[in-house]
Amino acid sequence: MRHHWLVQGLIANWIASLAVVSGAAAIAYLSGEGSPLVTPILRGLSVMALSLLCIVLARSLFGVRPTTAGERVRIWLDHAGAATKALDAPELMFHYHVTLNGKIFTIGQFKKNPEFIHFHTDLSFTEADNNALMKLPGGLPGVIRSLRIYLALKEVGHSGVVPPLSKIVLTKRILIGRDFNADKFIDALFQIESALNLVWALITPEKDLVPKASTKG
């Protein structure tokens, strides 16, 4: 579901509201009965409310939001040792051309879909490349079948994996949710790099006829 993050937020708010109402009802009942537990319960609730407030403030100040994702992603790419260049794209909130371990990717965040960060890379093939792949075990159909299976296992989106091969596009997206952080971003980045390495391993004949990754986003 595209906006499951919104549904999760609504459910969390409903649960929190129910907890508050239940707590207030319990305190009212105990107070009416003259119970000595009212004071410690109120103190406990005050401490809990203060703790929750601190958590909310910390997330607002240090958490990643769609409006700040571009800045954080640039910092994380620098820490990962990637060469990053900002590209102009009116439909994107940010658009980076990234080179990591000799592989080229583009990473961006669409204005019409700002809750996701998108990863993209592609490989181009010539007629000579297809002829060389026909000589591999299983021929071109066998290579394409293996590509589809392994990319599905890697959970990386793909298109263009049809004969004859012209351009294979690899894509992945990651949700900017409450648990989005540097580790999740770098994991996604290395996942698509791993998928690209796998594609190269499957399509590279013994004579090292390796298609080059496109620099286009």
C-alpha angles and dihedrals in degrees: 000000000000097000100033088130088065092050090050090052093050092049091049090051092050092050091048091049091050091050091051093049092047092049092049091049092050092050091048091052095047091046090053090051091050091241117176088219093077096082097049091044091052091049091050092049091049091053091047092049091050091049092050090049090053091050092050092048092048091051092048092050101038106016123099117254129180089256093055100034095099094058093047093046091053090052092048092049090052090050090050090056095247122150105234131191125181115233129201115246120154093203093054132073087213133356122190130188104212132191115193124171089342093308123118123220139163120219124191149152119227118224090220091052105028098159091075135063113213127212120199138178134153143192126214125214134200130205088260090056091053092048090052091050090052087065094057120097107285091014124236094320090056092049092050092048091051092047093053093048097047095043090051090052090050089051091231120143117236143178136181094047092137132107124298096034113228106155129351114204119200119196139174134172133199128202118240093224133150091279095048110126143140093284094054092047095049091045090055091046093051090044093061091042088053090050090051091050089050092052091050091049092052098045100039112104119208090264089063098245095170119174113226123244112250120244092212121107 
